[in-house]
Amino acid sequence: MYIVVEGIDTCGKSTQIELLAKAYPQAVITKEPGATELGSKIRELVLYSDDLCPVTELLLFLADRSNHVSAVIKPNLGRLIISDRSLISGMAYALASKKFDFDWLERLNRFAMQDIMPDAIILFKIKEETLNERLGEKTHDVIEQRGIQYMLNVQEQLEYVAATLEIPTLLIHAEESIESIHEIIDNYIKGRL
């Protein structure tokens, strides 16, 4: 089963993925971008270059996605795969730029995904006040520097993409305790295995 964990920065994805890695040691834990050598280079380019136009950014993410599917997802189909981000994020961030059409993005992403789609999405949602607090506690990459309203728009787009693609989705409220969130996710995964 291929499960993707989605949500904007500071929502708690990384903490929960660490807990899932301990709870499911047999699982393949991966991420986009950055799970492969090429992906690491693309991640650096996208997160720390301030001169990328939206088209270049989109194409870099698609290149990483295609490589990630070939190198990590395809060889492990049949196992439990838990990925920090996926095409859901890719499409949501592109839609938030207001420069791309949904249907066109879906076609490009299905091409990059080689028609392999996630079996389920665990989607974190964070309130504006909490996002503001958490962003104030860290240094910002180029994407986070676009501001709170941009991040909240991405969050709306994440929900829209998941619903439109009709992939089963567990919505997580990021303000809950780490323990209760882990229990909810763990029960969801066990129920789908």
Secondary structure, 3 states (H helix, E strand, C coil): CEEEEECCCCCCHHHHHHHHHHHCCCCEEEECCCCCHHHHHHHHHHHHCCCCCHHHHHHHHHHHHHHHHHHHHHHHCCCCEEEECCHHHHHHHHHHCCCCCHHHHHHHHHHHCCCCCCCEEEEEECCHHHHHHHHCCCCCCCCHHHCHHHHHHHHHHHHHHHHHHCCCEEEEECCCCHHHHHHHHHHHHHHHC
